[in-house]
Amino acid sequence: MGILLFGDSAGAHFSIPERYVNVSMWQYDTFDDLWWVLSDEMDWPHRSGTTGYIQKRKVDVRSFYKYWVGHNRCNKNDYQNTGVNGARSSNAMRNIQAMRRNSSIDHPVWIFFELVGNDVCSGHPGTNHMTTP
């Protein structure tokens, strides 16, 4: 069973190390790599919460994909992350309509549709430009 992610930058590649925000994990060296993390802009496609698959440095990866592969190794490499910076709901809907899987050979997929803030957080005055409920 595959995994598909449609969304914005938060799903595409953004990741905050859990040890930065979980006080119970703080130790004397917790923030030793903060400069490296900030200089990289927390831009890590391989650490996405949905499709992340690799661990480097002290940043742990806990993604749905890693869990799913651990559950069944046959799920390995059956994922697509179509998240893009600045995506809005209209863009993501176009990606969904363009996505096709061959029903005769491909297995079903888990679909993650996530849009964190680009429809709401923008420089436009008023609320007329926002996605309606």
MOFEN-V945741 format. One record per residue. N is the residue number from 1. SS is DSSP state (H for helix, E for strand, C for the rest). NEAR is the number of other C-alpha atoms within 8 Angstrom. Layout:
BEGIN
n:N ss:SS near:NEAR
n:N ss:SS near:NEAR
END
This chain:
BEGIN
n:1 ss:C near:8
n:2 ss:E near:10
n:3 ss:E near:13
n:4 ss:E near:12
n:5 ss:E near:15
n:6 ss:E near:15
n:7 ss:E near:18
n:8 ss:C near:16
n:9 ss:H near:12
n:10 ss:H near:12
n:11 ss:H near:16
n:12 ss:H near:14
n:13 ss:C near:14
n:14 ss:E near:13
n:15 ss:C near:11
n:16 ss:C near:6
n:17 ss:C near:8
n:18 ss:H near:8
n:19 ss:H near:9
n:20 ss:H near:11
n:21 ss:H near:6
n:22 ss:C near:8
n:23 ss:H near:7
n:24 ss:H near:4
n:25 ss:H near:8
n:26 ss:C near:10
n:27 ss:C near:5
n:28 ss:C near:5
n:29 ss:C near:6
n:30 ss:C near:10
n:31 ss:C near:7
n:32 ss:C near:6
n:33 ss:C near:7
n:34 ss:H near:7
n:35 ss:H near:7
n:36 ss:H near:7
n:37 ss:H near:9
n:38 ss:H near:8
n:39 ss:H near:7
n:40 ss:C near:7
n:41 ss:C near:6
n:42 ss:C near:11
n:43 ss:E near:8
n:44 ss:C near:9
n:45 ss:H near:9
n:46 ss:H near:9
n:47 ss:H near:16
n:48 ss:C near:17
n:49 ss:C near:11
n:50 ss:C near:10
n:51 ss:C near:16
n:52 ss:C near:15
n:53 ss:C near:11
n:54 ss:C near:7
n:55 ss:C near:9
n:56 ss:E near:6
n:57 ss:C near:4
n:58 ss:C near:5
n:59 ss:E near:8
n:60 ss:C near:8
n:61 ss:C near:11
n:62 ss:C near:9
n:63 ss:C near:13
n:64 ss:H near:10
n:65 ss:H near:12
n:66 ss:H near:11
n:67 ss:H near:9
n:68 ss:H near:9
n:69 ss:H near:11
n:70 ss:H near:7
n:71 ss:H near:6
n:72 ss:C near:7
n:73 ss:H near:7
n:74 ss:H near:5
n:75 ss:H near:10
n:76 ss:C near:6
n:77 ss:C near:4
n:78 ss:C near:8
n:79 ss:E near:9
n:80 ss:E near:8
n:81 ss:E near:10
n:82 ss:C near:10
n:83 ss:C near:15
n:84 ss:C near:9
n:85 ss:C near:7
n:86 ss:C near:7
n:87 ss:C near:13
n:88 ss:C near:11
n:89 ss:H near:10
n:90 ss:H near:6
n:91 ss:H near:8
n:92 ss:H near:12
n:93 ss:H near:8
n:94 ss:H near:8
n:95 ss:H near:10
n:96 ss:H near:8
n:97 ss:H near:7
n:98 ss:H near:6
n:99 ss:C near:6
n:100 ss:C near:5
n:101 ss:C near:5
n:102 ss:C near:6
n:103 ss:C near:6
n:104 ss:C near:4
n:105 ss:C near:5
n:106 ss:C near:7
n:107 ss:C near:7
n:108 ss:C near:6
n:109 ss:E near:8
n:110 ss:E near:8
n:111 ss:E near:8
n:112 ss:E near:9
n:113 ss:E near:7
n:114 ss:E near:9
n:115 ss:C near:13
n:116 ss:C near:7
n:117 ss:C near:6
n:118 ss:C near:11
n:119 ss:C near:10
n:120 ss:C near:7
n:121 ss:C near:6
n:122 ss:C near:6
n:123 ss:C near:4
n:124 ss:C near:6
n:125 ss:C near:4
n:126 ss:C near:5
n:127 ss:C near:6
n:128 ss:C near:4
n:129 ss:C near:6
n:130 ss:C near:7
n:131 ss:C near:7
n:132 ss:C near:3
n:133 ss:C near:2
END
